């Protein structure tokens, strides 16, 4: 957030705002909702020491993926009609 907002003065006129202040609470809500099961969940599943922990992490991760699938089935981007830092965060995680 601080990088996106701190560099705004350097943007050329008309540059898209990938972390819009009017939607910051929505971005933060999604990050909170996805952090444990998905953003951190891929590591929990990959580096677990027990089958039980692995099964739990995979279950939580697939629930988060189902939520993303449902949301993105109705929206072009995570914030609806505009590409945002949230799409980058989710996209990088999914590409691993």
C-alpha positions, 0 to 999 in steps of 0.5 A, a space after each residue: 500500500 505504501 509503495 502504491 500510494 507513495 509513488 502517486 506523485 511520480 505517475 504520468 497524467 492518466 496513469 491508472 490507480 492500482 490501489 484506489 483510496 476509495 476501495 482500499 478497505 475492499 482491498 484490505 478485506 480481501 487480503 485479510 480473507 485470503 491471507 491464511 488460507 491461500 496467500 500463506 496457505 500454499 506454504 503451509 501445505 508445502 512445508 507441513 510435517 504431517 498429513 493432517 496439517 497438509 489436509 487442513 491446509 489444502 482444504 482451506 486453500 481450495 475453499 479460498 479458491 472456490 470463493 475466488 472462482 465464484 467472485 471472478 465468475 461475476 467480475 472481470 477483476 477483483 475490484 470489479 471493473 478495474 485492475 488493482 494491486 489485489 489482482 497482482 497479489 492473487 495472480 502471483 500466488 496462483 502462478 506458483 
